[in-house]
Amino acid sequence: MVQRAMISAILAIFLVTPPIGIAASASECKPVEKKKVKVEGFISKEFKKDRKKIFKEFAEMGHTRTALRVFPMGKTSDVVGMGRCVPAYIARHVLVKAIEYTGGVGNLVVQDFLPEHWIGIGTTMFDEPSQQKVSAEQVQQLLNPDLGDKEFHALYRKFSVQDELVPFFGLKVPNAKIPGASTILQKNKKE
């Protein structure tokens, strides 16, 4: 009896709680004066001697907290993730520094998987289906100082759209990171 009540309560919580993406998009961004942007990740090993100076460079724009480390094996990954509430001026500053002190910017992580006030550089914690390759031209478009916050994040989201099919043991399978991805193959079979 008690077990049924507990199971029913847990099930009710899952049914009532909106998915993370829906809840995040509905909430307003807090200003950076109240909630600082956290910058974390790795810089390349070659910059180990200058790490204190470099860490300060990442925080120059203000309203940030840094949690950077030196990557233990040469150059870092080229993956960057930007939360949806990061102001464009901070995002551009961190992108420039990431290009300078990491393996560059070659992949962007989809914002739905990221905390709102968070930037990850040289990060290795996201799998390939949650990333999208970007060209140097696309990165330069993101670095355009004329972009406001909304335009910057709209462009970021445009460049980080996930592929519907991803490689898996030599096959192309639906991307499990996209809600409803398992129905993609069913749609393709009907057509």
C-alpha positions as CSV (number, residue, x, y, z in Angstrom):
1,M,0.0,0.0,0.0
2,V,2.8,2.4,1.0
3,Q,4.8,1.4,-2.1
4,R,1.8,2.1,-4.4
5,A,1.4,5.6,-2.8
6,M,5.1,6.3,-3.2
7,I,5.1,5.2,-6.9
8,S,2.0,7.2,-7.6
9,A,3.6,10.3,-6.0
10,I,6.8,9.9,-8.0
11,L,4.8,9.4,-11.2
12,A,2.8,12.5,-10.5
13,I,5.9,14.5,-10.0
14,F,7.3,13.4,-13.4
15,L,4.0,14.1,-15.1
16,V,3.6,17.6,-13.6
17,T,7.3,18.7,-14.0
18,P,8.0,20.3,-17.4
19,P,11.0,19.1,-19.4
20,I,14.2,21.0,-18.7
21,G,14.3,22.8,-22.1
22,I,10.7,24.1,-21.7
23,A,11.3,25.3,-18.1
24,A,14.6,27.0,-19.1
25,S,13.1,28.8,-22.1
26,A,10.2,30.1,-20.1
27,S,12.3,31.8,-17.4
28,E,13.8,35.2,-17.7
29,C,17.6,35.7,-17.5
30,K,18.9,37.3,-14.4
31,P,21.2,40.3,-14.9
32,V,24.9,39.5,-14.6
33,E,25.1,42.0,-11.7
34,K,23.0,39.5,-9.7
35,K,24.2,36.2,-11.2
36,K,27.8,36.1,-12.5
37,V,28.8,34.1,-15.6
38,K,30.9,31.0,-14.8
39,V,33.7,30.3,-17.2
40,E,35.2,26.9,-16.9
41,G,37.2,24.4,-18.8
42,F,40.8,24.0,-20.0
43,I,43.7,26.0,-21.5
44,S,46.4,24.3,-23.5
45,K,49.4,22.8,-21.6
46,E,51.9,25.1,-23.5
47,F,50.5,28.1,-21.5
48,K,51.0,26.4,-18.1
49,K,53.7,29.0,-16.9
50,D,51.4,31.9,-17.7
51,R,48.2,30.4,-16.3
52,K,47.6,33.0,-13.5
53,K,47.9,35.9,-16.0
54,I,45.6,34.0,-18.5
55,F,43.0,33.3,-15.9
56,K,42.8,37.0,-15.1
57,E,42.5,37.8,-18.8
58,F,39.4,35.6,-19.0
59,A,37.8,37.5,-16.1
60,E,38.7,41.0,-17.4
61,M,35.2,41.8,-18.6
62,G,33.9,41.6,-15.0
63,H,30.8,39.8,-13.8
64,T,32.5,36.4,-14.2
65,R,33.8,33.6,-12.1
66,T,36.5,31.4,-13.6
67,A,37.3,27.8,-13.0
68,L,40.0,27.1,-15.5
69,R,42.6,24.4,-15.5
70,V,45.6,23.4,-17.6
71,F,44.9,20.5,-19.9
72,P,47.3,17.7,-19.0
73,M,48.1,16.6,-22.6
74,G,48.9,19.3,-25.1
75,K,46.2,21.2,-26.9
76,T,42.6,21.1,-25.5
77,S,39.5,20.1,-27.4
78,D,38.0,22.7,-29.7
79,V,34.5,22.5,-28.0
80,V,32.8,25.6,-26.6
81,G,29.5,25.9,-24.9
82,M,27.6,29.1,-24.2
83,G,24.5,29.4,-21.9
84,R,21.6,31.4,-23.2
85,C,21.9,34.1,-20.6
86,V,25.5,35.0,-21.2
87,P,25.8,38.6,-22.5
88,A,27.2,38.9,-26.0
89,Y,30.1,41.1,-24.9
90,I,31.3,38.5,-22.4
91,A,30.7,35.7,-24.9
92,R,32.8,37.4,-27.5
93,H,35.6,38.1,-25.1
94,V,35.8,34.5,-23.9
95,L,35.6,33.2,-27.5
96,V,38.7,35.4,-28.5
97,K,40.6,34.1,-25.4
98,A,39.5,30.5,-26.2
99,I,40.9,30.8,-29.7
100,E,44.1,32.1,-28.3
101,Y,44.7,29.7,-25.4
102,T,42.9,26.5,-26.4
103,G,42.7,24.2,-29.5
104,G,40.5,26.9,-31.1
105,V,36.7,26.9,-31.6
106,G,35.6,24.1,-33.9
107,N,32.4,22.8,-32.2
108,L,29.5,24.4,-30.4
109,V,27.4,22.7,-27.8
110,V,23.6,23.0,-28.0
111,Q,22.3,25.5,-25.5
112,D,19.6,23.2,-24.2
113,F,22.2,21.1,-22.4
114,L,23.9,24.1,-20.7
115,P,23.3,26.1,-17.6
116,E,22.0,29.7,-18.4
117,H,25.0,31.6,-17.0
118,W,27.8,29.3,-18.0
119,I,30.6,29.1,-20.6
120,G,32.7,26.0,-21.2
121,I,35.9,26.2,-23.2
122,G,38.1,23.3,-24.3
123,T,35.6,21.1,-22.6
124,T,35.4,17.3,-23.0
125,M,32.2,16.6,-21.1
126,F,29.8,16.7,-24.0
127,D,29.4,13.8,-26.5
128,E,29.5,14.3,-30.2
129,P,25.7,14.2,-30.8
130,S,25.3,17.2,-28.6
131,Q,27.8,19.3,-30.6
132,Q,27.9,20.8,-34.1
133,K,31.0,21.6,-36.1
134,V,31.5,25.3,-37.0
135,S,33.7,26.9,-39.6
136,A,36.1,29.8,-39.0
137,E,33.8,32.0,-40.9
138,Q,30.9,31.2,-38.6
139,V,33.1,31.9,-35.5
140,Q,34.0,35.3,-37.0
141,Q,30.2,36.0,-37.4
142,L,29.8,35.3,-33.7
143,L,32.6,37.7,-33.0
144,N,30.9,40.6,-34.7
145,P,30.7,43.4,-32.2
146,D,27.5,44.8,-33.7
147,L,25.5,41.8,-32.5
148,G,23.3,42.4,-29.4
149,D,22.6,39.6,-26.9
150,K,19.5,38.4,-28.8
151,E,21.2,38.4,-32.2
152,F,24.3,36.7,-30.8
153,H,22.3,33.9,-29.2
154,A,20.1,33.5,-32.2
155,L,23.2,33.0,-34.4
156,Y,24.7,30.7,-31.8
157,R,21.6,28.5,-31.8
158,K,21.5,28.5,-35.6
159,F,25.1,27.3,-35.8
160,S,24.7,24.6,-33.1
161,V,21.6,22.8,-34.5
162,Q,22.1,19.1,-34.0
163,D,22.2,16.6,-36.9
164,E,19.1,14.3,-37.0
165,L,21.3,11.3,-37.9
166,V,24.6,10.5,-36.2
167,P,27.2,7.8,-36.9
168,F,27.0,4.7,-34.8
169,F,29.2,1.7,-35.6
170,G,29.3,2.6,-39.3
171,L,25.6,3.3,-39.5
172,K,23.6,6.5,-39.4
173,V,21.1,6.3,-36.5
174,P,18.7,8.9,-35.1
175,N,20.3,11.3,-32.7
176,A,19.1,10.3,-29.2
177,K,19.7,13.8,-28.0
178,I,16.8,15.2,-30.0
179,P,13.4,14.6,-28.6
180,G,11.4,12.4,-30.9
181,A,14.5,11.3,-32.8
182,S,13.4,7.7,-33.0
183,T,10.5,8.7,-35.2
184,I,12.9,10.2,-37.8
185,L,13.5,6.8,-39.4
186,Q,9.8,6.0,-39.3
187,K,9.1,9.2,-41.2
188,N,11.8,8.4,-43.8
189,K,10.4,4.9,-44.3
190,K,6.9,6.3,-45.0
191,E,8.3,8.7,-47.6
